[in-house]
């Protein structure tokens, strides 16, 4: 089973690019982040025509996540537990999480994440980022108790180590590289999750994001911020991981590229 995560940076603006990649790469399951549309505006029929079942958690103009699966899905959740009770809220409700069980012969639960950016650091947005991380941590701990195969995949908006940036010095004041952000990511892994890039021994310089500005793509000034975190049961089925760097060079590209994990089916 091939499971992909991709921040598409507006699914309608990049629909032909996204469809071309899907037809070439043939993932079985896909999690999109930053679809940037409400559920009713999601181009469902285009993906259904490729054989995907579609579930969305959309939001007008900003954020939004979606799951596509060539297998039936069940137990669909939109939003993290505790979201309504959170003590930190910025700009109203935000559509940043969707989860479902993929009913393959060997089922796997997939959670699709668009973690808050958190900039600027001195603003309430950074507190919201850390609060969101805490709620994700609590949810992951609960999922682990079920002892099932799952991946929490998506745009984590965190640069875990200096090796995950071409130019770490350029990010020292950014929310993605703050000690608190990096510690939250380590704590999440510390629950007993396995990062696919580490399992697959991807080399340094395997970036997943290049800004549109300042020639970042042409200069390879990238960062690695898109991840699959696997439960032990999913890690036992791990066959490999691919970062589709070439997608950044397609027509009308996203500033992120897909990361695909292969699990034994």
Buried (B, 14 or more C-beta within 10 A) or exposed (E): BBBBBBBBBBBBBBBEBBBBBBEEBEBBBBBBBBBBBBBEBBBBEBBEEEEBBBBBBBBEEBBBBBBBBBBEBEEEBBBBEEBEEEEBEBEEEBBBBBBBBBBBEEBBBBBBBBBBBBBEBEEBBBBBBBBBBBBBBBBBEEBBEEEBBBBBBBBBBBBBEBEBBBEBEBBEEBBBBBEBBBBBBEEBBEBEBBBBBEBBEBEEEBBBBBEEEEEBBEEEBBBBBBBBBBBEBBBEBBEEBBBBBEBBEBEEBBBBBBBBBBBEE
